[in-house]
Amino acid sequence: MRIIVVGGNGTIGKAVVDVLKAENHEVITAGRTSGDLSVDMTSPESIEAMFQKLGAVDAIVSTAGAAKKVNVEKMTPKDLHLAVESKLLGQINLALIGQNYLRRGGSITLTTGIMKDDPIANGASSAMANGGVAAFVKAAAVDFTRGIRINCVSPNVLEESYDRLKDSFKGFVPVPASRVAAAFLKSVAGCQTGQEYQVYH
Ligand SMILES: NC(=O)c1ccc[n+]([C@@H]2O[C@H](COP(=O)([O-])OP(=O)(O)OC[C@H]3O[C@@H](n4cnc5c(N)ncnc54)[C@H](OP(=O)(O)O)[C@@H]3O)[C@@H](O)[C@H]2O)c1
């Protein structure tokens, strides 16, 4: 398969690229400043330009998306923008625009996260975006024809990120990136649609 991984040079992305390449797939990575192709998924024009360069693919994977950590009591409407533009709309626009470049039987796999199910302090903005992406995936799956599938992966905090994030995730038992990557492989190479693969253990 020919697969685009947006965020393919990130912590999760690298593990996903490794597992896909190990299965002999052709993997193209993209990011704002990293990867084979340049894209800023907060801009629909940038997404369209990336797909114009890329051409047809069999799978679209997103392991990208940012949000601001802010306590709700101090959160302003502006603080929400990053999560809405990046994690939520960035990924959904990738699916909407990308579907036009997907071959018959292709798939879309997006990233959410445990914060929507197991809240942490200052995580409401991220949780909102995660929940929105998961709901979109579940509902969008029933609309797609041509055998097109859509799923998302909801990782726990990663072992590889735990040093950086441990103060926010006390008591969470991190999971290895390789286990998260396996869920992406299940989505890309499997037959299920409308699923959220929760990699919490
Ligand atoms: N790490 C964890 O423990 C963990 C756990 C659960 C969920 N998540 C979620 O999983 C996603 C990836 O996490 P990560 O830890 O792998 O992040 P990361 O290491 O920071 O990697 C993010 C990747 O996405 C790309 N990216 C960021 N913003 C982009 C944009 N607007 N357009 C295009 N590419 C963009 C980055 O490349 P450029 O800088 O070149 O754009 C980078 O390759 C995030 O949404 C995160 O919240 C992470």
The ligand as a Tripos MOL2 file, in Angstrom:
@<TRIPOS>MOLECULE
LIG
   48    52     1     0     0
SMALL
NO_CHARGES

@<TRIPOS>ATOM
      1 N1          3.0270   11.1440   23.2520 N.am      1 LIG1
      2 C1          2.0370   10.6970   24.0080 C.2       1 LIG1
      3 O1          2.2510   10.1670   25.1330 O.2       1 LIG1
      4 C2          0.6190   10.7990   23.5210 C.ar      1 LIG1
      5 C3         -0.3830   10.0820   24.1770 C.ar      1 LIG1
      6 C4         -1.6940   10.1670   23.7120 C.ar      1 LIG1
      7 C5         -2.0010   10.9830   22.6320 C.ar      1 LIG1
      8 N2         -1.0050   11.6890   22.0240 N.ar      1 LIG1
      9 C6         -1.3720   12.5430   20.8930 C.3       1 LIG1
     10 O2         -0.8150   11.9950   19.7270 O.3       1 LIG1
     11 C7         -0.4450   13.0390   18.8170 C.3       1 LIG1
     12 C8          1.0440   12.8780   18.4800 C.3       1 LIG1
     13 O3          1.7750   12.8740   19.6740 O.3       1 LIG1
     14 P1          3.3750   12.7610   19.6820 P.3       1 LIG1
     15 O4          3.7940   12.6430   21.1000 O.co2     1 LIG1
     16 O5          3.8150   11.7540   18.6970 O.co2     1 LIG1
     17 O6          3.7430   14.2390   19.1840 O.3       1 LIG1
     18 P2          5.1390   14.7690   18.6250 P.3       1 LIG1
     19 O7          6.2640   13.8830   18.9980 O.co2     1 LIG1
     20 O8          5.1880   16.2090   19.0150 O.co2     1 LIG1
     21 O9          4.9480   14.6720   17.0430 O.3       1 LIG1
     22 C9          3.9560   15.4020   16.3860 C.3       1 LIG1
     23 C10         4.1940   15.3010   14.9000 C.3       1 LIG1
     24 O10         3.1440   15.9930   14.2340 O.3       1 LIG1
     25 C11         3.6630   16.9780   13.3530 C.3       1 LIG1
     26 N3          2.7390   18.1300   13.4360 N.ar      1 LIG1
     27 C12         2.4170   18.8590   14.5210 C.ar      1 LIG1
     28 N4          1.5470   19.8220   14.1990 N.ar      1 LIG1
     29 C13         1.3220   19.7030   12.8690 C.ar      1 LIG1
     30 C14         0.5300   20.4200   11.9420 C.ar      1 LIG1
     31 N5         -0.1980   21.4900   12.2910 N.pl3     1 LIG1
     32 N6          0.5150   20.0200   10.6570 N.ar      1 LIG1
     33 C15         1.2590   18.9620   10.2630 C.ar      1 LIG1
     34 N7          2.0350   18.2400   11.0870 N.ar      1 LIG1
     35 C16         2.0690   18.6170   12.3780 C.ar      1 LIG1
     36 C17         5.0750   17.2850   13.8650 C.3       1 LIG1
     37 O11         5.9760   17.6230   12.8380 O.3       1 LIG1
     38 P3          6.3300   19.1630   12.5160 P.3       1 LIG1
     39 O12         6.7970   19.7800   13.8000 O.co2     1 LIG1
     40 O13         7.3680   19.0620   11.4440 O.co2     1 LIG1
     41 O14         5.0450   19.7640   12.0290 O.co2     1 LIG1
     42 C18         5.4870   15.9220   14.4370 C.3       1 LIG1
     43 O15         6.0360   15.1060   13.4250 O.3       1 LIG1
     44 C19        -0.7850   14.3500   19.5370 C.3       1 LIG1
     45 O16        -2.0610   14.7820   19.1520 O.3       1 LIG1
     46 C20        -0.7980   13.9470   20.9910 C.3       1 LIG1
     47 O17        -1.6260   14.7760   21.7750 O.3       1 LIG1
     48 C21         0.2960   11.6090   22.4250 C.ar      1 LIG1
@<TRIPOS>BOND
     1     1     2 1
     2     2     3 2
     3     2     4 1
     4     4     5 ar
     5     4    48 ar
     6     5     6 ar
     7     6     7 ar
     8     7     8 ar
     9     8     9 1
    10     8    48 ar
    11     9    10 1
    12     9    46 1
    13    10    11 1
    14    11    12 1
    15    11    44 1
    16    12    13 1
    17    13    14 1
    18    14    15 2
    19    14    16 1
    20    14    17 1
    21    17    18 1
    22    18    19 2
    23    18    20 1
    24    18    21 1
    25    21    22 1
    26    22    23 1
    27    23    24 1
    28    23    42 1
    29    24    25 1
    30    25    26 1
    31    25    36 1
    32    26    27 ar
    33    26    35 ar
    34    27    28 ar
    35    28    29 ar
    36    29    30 ar
    37    29    35 ar
    38    30    31 1
    39    30    32 ar
    40    32    33 ar
    41    33    34 ar
    42    34    35 ar
    43    36    37 1
    44    36    42 1
    45    37    38 1
    46    38    39 2
    47    38    40 1
    48    38    41 1
    49    42    43 1
    50    44    45 1
    51    44    46 1
    52    46    47 1
@<TRIPOS>SUBSTRUCTURE
     1 LIG1         1 GROUP 0 **** ****
